[in-house]
Amino acid sequence: MKLPAAGEITAAQDPHGLRYDGPLFFDKANLKAELHRVFEICNGCRLCFNLCPSFAVMLNTIDERDPHRAEAEGKYLGEAVIEEHEAAEKLKDVKVGTESPVDLLTEADFKQVVDLCYECKLCYPKCPYVPPHEFAVDFPRLMARSKIIEVQDEGVGFREKFLGATDFMGKLMTKVAPLANAAAHNAFNRLLMHNTIGIHKDRQLPDYASQSLLRWWGRRAKAAPPAEPTADVALFATCFVNYNDPDIGKAAVEVLEHAGCKVDCPEQLCCGMPKLDGGDLEGARELARKNIALLGDSVRAGKKVLSPGPSCTLMLKTEYPELVPGPEADALAAAVMDLSDFLLQQARAKKLPKDFKRPLGKVAFHVACHNRVQNFGYRGRDLLKWAGADVTLVDRCCGMDGTWGMKAEYFEESLKVAEKAAQAVEGAAPDDVSSDCPLAGLQLTQKTGRRSFHPVRLLHRAYFGDPQASSAPSTDSKDKDSQEAP
């Protein structure tokens, strides 16, 4: 759907309040009407009835309170097969009502549905009524809008500020990484964090690295650029890679250089998704502005901007042009690619060598939700298959969604969502577990005890034969958390 440029949005052009910069976005009366309208459409459609906790709560609550549910399901007629005249006799006193069962939902019910949405966005590609359909159903945006308006009234909560301050915490914690990691694994500190910040005491948290990827890049002896590079790329590392697992970024750099690419890792900040998920629209918008400026030189030079994180890729490609509308945001969005997608395209163009030193074995590959909604296929899986791995696809949501699965009140629910994905991983009996999303990998580790690795790390191991700890289950959670990185 072609949307009007910034400053040109009118209520008539955006009647459903989908645009961040539209005049109806913060209109509470319009929001209330939209929630009711969309819930009615979802109740009639029900394609997403088992997709996530939000839809389960919404539809089950409607069913429980609908006084006409029995008639609608034919239960009024009983279980036995009856003749037509008998059915007519039973139905003669049934009155047809035109009231909407959505009217039976309370404000608390609406809020629960909103709070349970963890923005996996899987309902968007599943829904037959997304824009440009006249119904214009965008359930994830509606949930985000509700949270943003709540934050506008009540302010950003302390936990959301904490979880959204990824660069501040990353820069601080990498300076004291051994102490920070020890504190994060201490039972007393975890209980304190549970009771004060609201991060569940049993949630496995990622360790901080003692050196960020950007710091490593600044100190690294730069490889001489190839005379005729196969591609000119810039790496958008993501906060997790920069502060928690720089080995993903290092592996990406070395694999890309091995493929003849000219690689740069420019200054960058958090993509802003944690802030947007927490309802901090202006905080996310400010980070978008800064990243557009920081990455501007790379985009103008014609470089592809590669991201190893599905959520960050999605944020740069789809949210930035609406958070900060303009040609610069559009240009950045057009330049951004998923790292596994790019590497697979290089492989198919015979620009990625196959000079592997170590074969890949059986891999259970979990496809991240935020890659699925981008509709470009299972690139990480196909990349590993190209490299010779025996891959089992795990196509189930892990229920982590960044910060949602860390929160005390949603921790158990997130583990329930992850159950089928974990069962699929265990059923594959893999040598390695892989996911493009490191936080999904963290959830799988929480459920199975098996470590998970980004596809580029497995590819790096195949090329260079570096040692890597097994992803087999560990019986000791301390051993599990302290295994050496590959």
C-alpha positions in Angstrom: 0.0 0.0 0.0 1.5 3.3 -1.1 1.2 5.6 2.0 1.3 9.4 1.9 4.5 11.3 2.7 5.1 12.9 6.1 2.9 15.9 6.7 0.4 14.8 4.1 -1.6 12.4 6.3 -5.2 13.2 6.9 -7.8 11.4 9.0 -9.6 10.4 5.7 -6.4 8.8 4.4 -5.7 7.0 7.6 -9.1 6.3 9.2 -7.8 3.3 11.2 -5.0 5.2 12.8 -2.2 2.9 11.4 0.4 5.7 10.8 2.6 6.8 13.7 2.5 10.3 12.3 -1.2 10.3 11.4 -3.8 12.6 13.1 -5.8 9.7 14.6 -2.9 7.6 16.0 -3.2 9.1 19.5 -7.0 9.6 19.3 -8.3 7.4 22.2 -11.9 7.3 20.9 -10.6 6.1 17.5 -8.4 3.5 19.2 -11.3 2.1 21.2 -13.4 1.9 18.1 -10.5 0.2 16.2 -10.0 -2.4 18.9 -13.7 -3.3 18.8 -13.8 -3.3 15.0 -10.7 -5.5 14.6 -11.8 -7.9 17.4 -15.1 -8.4 15.5 -13.3 -9.2 12.3 -10.9 -11.6 14.1 -13.8 -13.3 15.9 -15.6 -13.9 12.6 -12.4 -15.1 10.8 -10.5 -17.1 13.5 -7.6 -18.1 11.3 -5.3 -17.1 14.2 -7.3 -18.8 16.9 -4.3 -20.9 18.2 -1.5 -18.6 17.0 -0.6 -16.8 20.3 -1.9 -16.1 23.8 -3.6 -12.9 22.7 -5.9 -14.6 20.2 -6.6 -17.5 22.6 -7.7 -15.1 25.4 -9.7 -12.9 23.0 -11.6 -15.8 21.3 -12.0 -18.0 24.4 -13.4 -15.1 26.4 -15.9 -14.2 23.7 -17.0 -17.8 23.5 -17.4 -18.1 27.2 -19.6 -15.0 27.4 -21.6 -15.4 24.2 -25.2 -16.3 25.2 -25.8 -17.6 21.6 -22.8 -19.8 21.3 -24.8 -23.0 21.6 -27.1 -22.0 18.8 -24.2 -20.9 16.6 -22.5 -24.2 17.1 -25.7 -26.2 16.5 -25.7 -27.7 20.0 -29.3 -26.4 20.4 -30.3 -29.3 18.2 -28.6 -32.0 20.3 -26.1 -34.7 19.3 -28.4 -37.1 17.4 -29.3 -36.8 13.8 -32.8 -35.5 13.4 -35.3 -34.9 10.7 -35.8 -31.5 9.1 -39.3 -31.0 10.6 -37.9 -31.9 14.0 -35.2 -29.3 13.7 -37.7 -26.7 12.6 -39.8 -27.4 15.7 -36.7 -27.0 18.0 -35.6 -23.8 16.3 -39.0 -22.1 16.2 -38.4 -20.3 19.6 -34.8 -19.3 18.8 -34.4 -15.6 18.4 -31.8 -14.2 16.1 -29.8 -11.4 17.8 -27.7 -8.8 16.1 -25.6 -7.7 19.1 -21.9 -8.3 18.8 -20.3 -10.7 21.2 -17.3 -8.4 21.3 -19.5 -6.0 23.3 -19.3 -8.5 26.1 -15.6 -7.9 26.6 -14.6 -5.5 29.4 -11.8 -3.0 29.4 -9.7 -5.4 31.4 -10.2 -8.1 28.7 -9.0 -5.7 26.0 -6.0 -4.8 28.1 -5.1 -8.4 28.7 -5.2 -9.1 24.9 -2.9 -6.1 24.4 -0.5 -7.1 27.1 -0.2 -10.7 25.9 0.9 -9.6 22.4 4.6 -10.0 22.1 4.8 -8.6 18.6 5.9 -11.8 16.8 3.8 -10.4 14.0 3.0 -13.9 12.6 -0.7 -12.9 12.4 0.1 -10.3 9.7 1.1 -12.6 6.9 -1.6 -15.1 8.0 -4.4 -12.4 7.9 -6.4 -12.1 4.7 -7.5 -8.6 5.6 -4.3 -6.6 6.0 -3.8 -3.4 4.0 -4.6 -2.7 1.2 -7.7 -4.7 1.9 -10.6 -2.4 2.8 -10.8 -3.9 6.3 -7.2 -2.7 6.9 -6.5 -5.1 9.8 -3.0 -4.7 11.2 -3.2 -6.5 14.5 0.5 -6.0 15.6 0.3 -2.2 14.9 -3.0 -2.0 16.8 -1.4 -3.7 19.8 1.7 -1.5 19.6 -0.6 1.6 19.3 -2.4 0.6 22.4 0.8 0.3 24.4 2.2 3.6 23.0 -1.0 5.5 24.1 -0.8 3.9 27.5 2.8 5.0 27.9 1.8 8.5 26.7 -0.6 8.7 29.6 1.4 7.0 32.3 5.0 7.4 31.2 7.6 4.7 30.3 7.9 2.3 33.2 11.2 1.6 35.0 11.4 -1.9 33.6 10.8 -0.8 30.0 13.4 2.0 30.4 15.9 -0.6 31.7 15.2 -3.1 28.9 15.3 -0.4 26.3 18.6 1.0 27.4 20.6 -1.6 25.6 23.5 0.7 24.5 23.9 2.2 28.0 23.8 -1.1 29.7 26.0 -2.8 27.1 28.7 -0.2 27.3 28.6 -0.3 31.1 28.5 -4.1 31.5 31.2 -4.9 29.0 33.6 -2.9 31.1 32.9 -5.0 34.1 31.8 -8.2 32.3 33.2 -10.8 34.8 31.5 -9.1 37.7 28.3 -8.4 35.8 28.0 -12.0 34.7 28.8 -13.4 38.1 26.1 -11.1 39.6 23.6 -12.2 37.0 24.0 -15.9 37.9 23.8 -15.3 41.6 20.5 -16.6 43.1 20.1 -13.7 45.5 20.7 -11.1 42.8 18.2 -12.9 40.5 15.5 -12.9 43.2 16.2 -9.2 43.8 16.0 -8.5 40.1 12.7 -10.4 40.0 11.2 -8.4 42.8 12.4 -5.0 41.8 12.8 -4.8 38.0 10.4 -7.7 37.1 12.8 -9.9 35.2 12.0 -13.5 36.1 14.5 -15.1 38.5 14.7 -18.3 36.5 15.1 -16.7 33.1 18.5 -17.6 31.5 20.1 -14.3 30.6 22.9 -13.8 28.1 26.4 -13.0 29.4 28.1 -9.8 28.5 31.4 -10.0 26.5 34.5 -8.3 27.9 35.0 -6.5 24.5 32.2 -5.3 22.3 32.2 -6.0 18.6 32.6 -2.4 17.7 35.6 -2.1 20.0 37.1 -5.3 18.4 36.5 -3.8 15.0 38.2 -0.5 15.9 41.3 -2.4 17.2 41.4 -5.1 14.5 44.1 -5.0 11.9 42.1 -4.3 8.8 42.3 -6.8 6.0 43.5 -5.4 2.7 40.4 -4.9 0.5 40.2 -7.2 -2.5 41.2 -5.7 -5.8 37.8 -6.7 -7.2 35.5 -7.3 -4.3 32.5 -9.6 -4.9 30.4 -7.2 -2.8 30.7 -4.0 -0.7 28.9 -4.5 2.6 28.4 -2.8 6.0 27.5 -4.9 9.1 24.8 -3.7 11.4 25.8 -5.9 14.3 22.7 -5.5 16.6 23.0 -4.9 20.4 23.1 -8.6 21.2 26.0 -9.3 18.9 27.8 -6.1 19.9 27.6 -6.6 23.6 26.7 -10.2 24.3 28.0 -12.4 21.5 30.6 -10.6 19.4 31.7 -14.0 18.0 28.6 -13.8 15.7 29.9 -10.6 14.3 33.5 -11.7 14.1 32.4 -14.9 12.2 30.3 -12.7 9.9 33.3 -10.5 9.1 35.6 -13.4 8.4 33.2 -15.4 6.3 32.3 -12.3 4.3 36.0 -11.5 3.7 36.6 -15.2 2.8 33.9 -14.7 0.1 35.8 -11.7 -1.3 33.6 -9.0 0.2 34.8 -5.6 1.2 33.5 -5.3 4.8 32.9 -2.3 7.1 31.4 -2.1 10.6 30.3 1.6 11.0 29.3 3.2 14.2 25.7 2.3 15.1 23.2 2.3 17.9 20.3 0.0 19.1 17.7 -0.3 16.3 15.1 0.8 18.8 12.8 -2.2 18.8 13.1 -2.7 22.6 11.9 0.9 23.1 9.1 0.5 20.6 8.0 -2.8 22.2 7.9 -0.9 25.5 5.6 1.8 24.1 8.4 4.4 23.9 7.6 5.8 20.5 9.8 8.9 20.7 12.7 6.9 22.1 12.5 4.5 19.1 12.1 7.4 16.7 15.2 9.2 18.1 17.3 6.0 17.6 16.0 5.6 14.1 17.1 9.2 13.3 20.6 8.6 14.7 21.1 5.3 12.9 19.9 6.7 9.6 22.6 9.4 9.9 25.3 6.9 11.1 24.6 4.5 8.3 24.1 7.2 5.7 27.6 7.1 4.2 27.4 3.4 3.7 24.0 3.6 2.0 25.1 6.5 -0.2 28.2 4.4 -1.2 25.9 1.7 -2.4 26.8 -0.8 0.3 24.4 -3.5 1.4 23.7 -3.2 5.1 23.7 -6.7 6.6 22.1 -7.6 9.9 22.4 -11.0 11.7 19.3 -10.2 13.8 15.8 -10.8 12.3 14.2 -8.3 14.6 16.7 -5.5 13.8 16.4 -6.3 10.1 12.6 -6.0 10.3 12.9 -2.8 12.3 15.2 -1.1 9.8 13.3 -2.3 6.8 9.7 -1.7 7.8 9.5 0.6 10.9 12.1 3.2 10.1 10.3 4.5 6.9 7.2 5.1 9.1 9.0 6.3 12.2 11.1 8.8 10.3 9.5 9.2 6.9 11.7 10.5 4.1 14.1 9.5 1.4 17.0 8.7 3.8 14.9 6.1 5.7 13.6 4.6 2.5 17.2 4.3 1.1 18.4 2.6 4.3 15.4 0.2 4.2 16.2 -0.7 0.6 19.8 -1.4 1.5 19.2 -3.6 4.5 19.4 -7.4 4.1 19.4 -10.4 6.4 22.9 -11.8 6.7 21.9 -15.4 6.0 19.9 -14.2 3.0 22.8 -12.3 1.6 25.3 -15.2 2.2 22.9 -17.6 0.5 22.5 -15.3 -2.5 26.3 -15.2 -2.7 26.5 -19.0 -2.5 24.0 -19.4 -5.3 25.9 -16.9 -7.4 29.0 -19.1 -6.8 30.7 -16.2 -4.9 30.9 -18.2 -1.7 33.7 -20.8 -1.6 33.0 -24.4 -0.6 36.5 -25.0 0.7 35.3 -26.4 4.1 37.8 -27.9 6.5 35.2 -29.5 8.8 31.8 -31.0 7.8 28.6 -30.0 9.4 26.4 -32.7 10.9 22.8 -32.8 11.8 21.4 -29.4 12.6 18.0 -28.5 14.0 17.3 -25.0 12.5 14.8 -22.8 14.2 13.3 -20.2 11.9 12.8 -16.9 13.7 9.3 -15.3 13.6 10.7 -12.0 12.5 12.3 -13.7 9.5 9.1 -15.5 8.7 7.1 -12.3 8.4 9.6 -10.9 5.9 8.5 -13.6 3.5 11.9 -14.3 2.0 12.0 -18.0 2.7 14.1 -20.1 5.1 17.5 -18.6 4.2 19.4 -19.8 7.3 18.2 -23.4 6.7 19.1 -23.3 3.0 22.5 -21.8 3.7 23.3 -24.6 6.1 22.0 -27.2 3.6 24.2 -25.6 0.9 27.1 -26.1 3.3 26.4 -29.8 3.6 24.4 -29.9 6.9 21.6 -32.4 7.4 18.9 -29.9 8.5 15.6 -30.4 10.3 13.4 -27.3 10.1 11.8 -26.2 13.4 9.0 -23.9 12.3 7.4 -23.0 15.6 7.4 -19.7 17.6 9.7 -19.8 20.6 7.6 -17.3 22.5 10.6 -15.2 23.6 10.2 -12.0 21.5 13.2 -10.2 23.0 12.1 -8.7 26.3 8.6 -10.2 26.6 9.8 -13.6 27.7 12.1 -12.1 30.3 9.3 -10.4 32.2 8.2 -12.1 35.4 4.5 -12.2 34.6 5.0 -13.7 31.1 7.9 -16.1 31.7 5.8 -19.2 32.3 3.5 -18.3 29.3 6.6 -17.9 27.1 7.8 -21.3 28.0 4.4 -22.8 27.1 4.6 -21.2 23.7 8.1 -22.6 23.2 7.1 -26.2 24.1 6.4 -27.4 20.5 9.6 -25.8 19.2 11.6 -27.5 22.0 10.0 -30.9 21.3 10.9 -30.5 17.6 14.5 -29.8 18.5 14.7 -32.8 20.8 13.0 -35.0 18.3 15.7 -34.1 15.7 18.5 -35.4 17.9 20.8 -32.8 16.3 24.6 -32.3 16.6 23.9 -28.6 16.6 21.0 -26.2 17.1 20.8 -23.1 15.1 18.7 -20.0 14.8 19.2 -16.6 13.2 17.7 -15.1 16.3 20.0 -15.4 19.3 17.3 -14.7 21.8 15.2 -17.5 20.3 18.3 -19.6 20.7 18.4 -18.6 24.4 14.9 -19.7 24.8 15.6 -23.1 23.2 18.6 -23.5 25.5 16.3 -22.7 28.5 13.9 -25.5 27.3 16.3 -28.1 26.0 19.7 -27.5 27.6 21.3 -27.3 24.1 23.2 -24.3 23.0 22.1 -22.6 19.9 24.4 -20.9 17.3 23.8 -18.4 14.5 24.2 -20.1 11.0 27.2 -17.9 10.3 29.0 -19.4 13.3 28.4 -22.9 12.0 29.6 -21.8 8.6 32.7 -20.2 10.1 33.5 -23.4 11.9 33.1 -25.4 8.7 35.5 -23.0 6.9 38.2 -22.6 9.6 37.8 -25.6 11.8 37.8 -23.7 15.0 36.8 -25.7 18.1 33.2 -25.5 19.3 31.5 -26.8 22.4 28.8 -29.4 21.8 25.2 -28.3 21.8 24.2 -31.6 23.5 22.2 -31.2 26.7 24.0 -30.5 29.9 22.8 -31.9 33.2 24.3 -28.9 35.1 22.9 -25.5 34.4 26.2 -23.9 35.5 28.1 -25.9 32.9 25.4 -24.9 30.4 25.9 -21.3 31.0 29.7 -21.3 31.2 30.5 -23.3 28.1 33.1 -21.7 26.0 32.0 -20.0 22.9 33.1 -21.5 19.6 
